[in-house]
Amino acid sequence: MLERFREHPLVRRWVARYDELPGRDQQALLVLAIALLLAVLYFAVWKPASDFHDQAEQARDNAAGLLAWMQANRATIQQLAGASDNTGPSVDKPADGRALMGLVTRSAAEAGLTLQRFEPSGENAIRLWLENVPFASVAAWLEQLRNDHDVVIDQAAMDRDEQPGTVSVRLTLTL
């Protein structure tokens, strides 16, 4: 294989040019080629491998530190996990569509919103319409339903009314 490489026309041309150079130039070219080979080996092989090794060691040390912390705090973690299981859900989620309808009508009245129309939509959903209501009140009411009762907005359509800051809203809320 080395013979085939030496017999290649391009390689023969370069060897002929090298042979024509004066002795000092040949030595300088040889030193330059060795320096270039060492630079390529360092930047293409050694440095990436070394960087990967350092990153792997750091990841291992971080994982070991996390494991040590978790083992040191095992009792506290288990106590917190047990406490959250005993307290139940942190939101007052309605049990079914009827409870959702009651919750929505009650909370809308508490928020000062008047439902123009509402109807069940399947077992765990309700469709409702509000007309000419302040956008800020609707947004706050929907946020309260989401945060306090885990009610999800499945569909929403809002149309701007002629009076600034008021909207007409069509919603589908689900559990």
MOJO-V717318 format. One record per pair of residues at least 6 apart in sequence whose C-alpha atoms are under 7 Angstrom apart, sorted by the first residue. I is the first residue (numbers start at 0). J is the second residue. If there is no record, write none. Layout:
I|J + I|J
This chain:
5|11 + 17|25 + 90|147 + 90|148 + 90|149 + 91|147 + 91|148 + 92|148 + 92|149 + 93|99 + 93|148 + 95|122 + 95|123 + 96|122 + 96|123 + 96|124 + 100|125 + 107|113 + 110|140 + 112|132 + 113|129 + 114|127 + 114|128 + 114|129 + 115|128 + 115|129 + 115|130 + 116|127 + 116|128 + 117|125 + 117|126 + 117|127 + 117|128 + 118|125 + 118|126 + 118|127 + 119|125 + 119|126 + 120|126 + 123|173 + 123|174 + 124|171 + 124|172 + 124|173 + 124|174 + 125|171 + 125|172 + 125|173 + 126|170 + 126|171 + 126|172 + 127|169 + 127|170 + 127|171 + 128|168 + 128|169 + 128|170 + 129|167 + 129|168 + 129|169 + 130|166 + 130|167 + 130|168 + 131|160 + 131|165 + 131|166 + 131|167 + 132|165 + 132|166 + 132|167 + 133|164 + 133|165 + 133|166 + 134|164 + 134|165 + 134|166 + 144|150 + 145|151 + 149|174 + 150|172 + 150|173 + 150|174 + 151|172 + 151|173 + 151|174 + 152|171 + 152|172 + 152|173 + 153|171 + 153|172 + 153|173 + 154|170 + 154|171 + 155|169 + 155|170 + 155|171 + 156|168 + 156|169 + 156|170 + 157|166 + 157|167 + 157|168 + 157|169 + 158|166 + 158|167 + 158|168 + 159|165 + 159|166 + 159|167 + 160|166 + 160|167
